[in-house]
C-alpha cells in the first residue's frame, strides 16, 4: 500500500514538472515572438510581464519546489493548464498574424500578367491543342513581355507566330482568316472590347494562362512612427489575383504625418491624361496600372513632384471582405442616387453599407453629372469610413477576422516591421486621426492614347491649379511638427 502511495506521489510530481515545463516553453515562445515583432507597447509589456510571466513562474515554483496543500496544489495545476491553453491561443493568433504579414509583404516582388488565346467566334476550335501547327498572331507595340508569353505558350503547343504592327491589323487578320488565333494580354483585350461590342462578339477566349514578372522594389523607407510619408493606394479593376497587372481605377495618395496625427488624401481621376513615368508616352492614368504598379507610382511622383514611400495595391474583393469583416461601415454621400451594378439606393447623408454596397458606392460614376470626380470623392469617403470604424479598441480586438478576410486581396511593399510599428503606436496612444480630402480636377476631352491607338478615348486634361494646390497642402502637412 505504501509502495502504491509512493508511486502515486512520484507520478503526481512528474505530472507537475511536466505541466510546469510545458508552460515555460509557451511562455518563452510567445514572449520571444512579441518582443521580436514589437507587438506590444511598453505599458502593455509590463502588464504582460506580470500576468503572463511572473504569476505563472510563481505558480510553477510553488507546485514543483514547495509542498502546498493538496487542495491548493490542484488549484495551481488547474491554473497552469488554463495558462497553457491561453498561451496556445495567443501563439495561434501571433502565428496567423506573422504568416499573413509575411505573405502580404513577400507578394510585392512579382506581378502577374494574364494572357488570352483568342479565336474567331465562328470557328470550331474548342481547345488550344487544336491550334497546333497553326499561325497565331500578336502585336508587340505596348506589351514588352509578349515574347515571354509566346515562349510559355510554346510549352503547351507547337505553333507559328506572326507579328502585326497594331491591334487593328491583328484582329483584321483574324477576321480574314490570315491567322487562326491571337495571343493578347487580358487587360489590353478588356480595354479594346470596352464599348466595342463588335470586337467582343467576333472573338472568343479559347485558353488562358499567366506569367510572373519580377519587379524592382521602389520602397523609400522612413521611420513611419516619427516621419511623414506618402502611400499610394491603387485599386485594380479585378476580382482575381491582386498581383495581376490591370487598369488602376482607384488612384489615391495618402500623405501621413504621425507626429500631428493628420492624413491628407488626394484623389487623382483615373482618366487623367498624363505622361507615363517610365514609358514617357501620353496616356490615361488608369492605363499605367497595366504596366505594373511601379509605372503608376512613377507617373504620380512626376505629376505631384513627391516621393511615394510605399504603395498598397488592392482588388475589388479587398473592399467587399474588409467592410463585411467590420460588420459594415457608415459612409457619407453628397447625393441621392442609385448605384450602377446592383441598383442600391443611397441617400444624401450617412449610409450604412455592407461589402457589396461599399463596392458599388465607390464604383458608380454614371449616376452623377461630374461622374469620375464624384466617384473619386466617394472613394475617399469610403476609406475615411473604414479608418474610423477600424480605429477603435472594440474593432482592433477582432483583427484576426480582418486578416482572414483580406488574405490574398491586397499587397504592399511596407515591411512587416513598419506595419507592426504603426500598430504598436496606435495601441499605445490610440490617437484620433484628422483626415482631410482633396481631389484633382480637369476638363473633358478625347485623345488617342498609348495603350489604345485604334480610336480616341475619353480623357481628362489636368487643371494645373488643382495640382499646385495639392503640392502645397502636401508640403504643409509634411512640414508640421
Order of alpha helices (4+ residues) and beta strands (2+ residues): alpha-alpha-alpha-alpha-beta-beta-alpha-beta-alpha-beta-alpha-alpha-beta-beta-beta-beta-beta-beta-alpha-alpha-beta-alpha-beta-beta-beta-beta-alpha-alpha-alpha-alpha-beta-alpha-beta-beta-beta-alpha
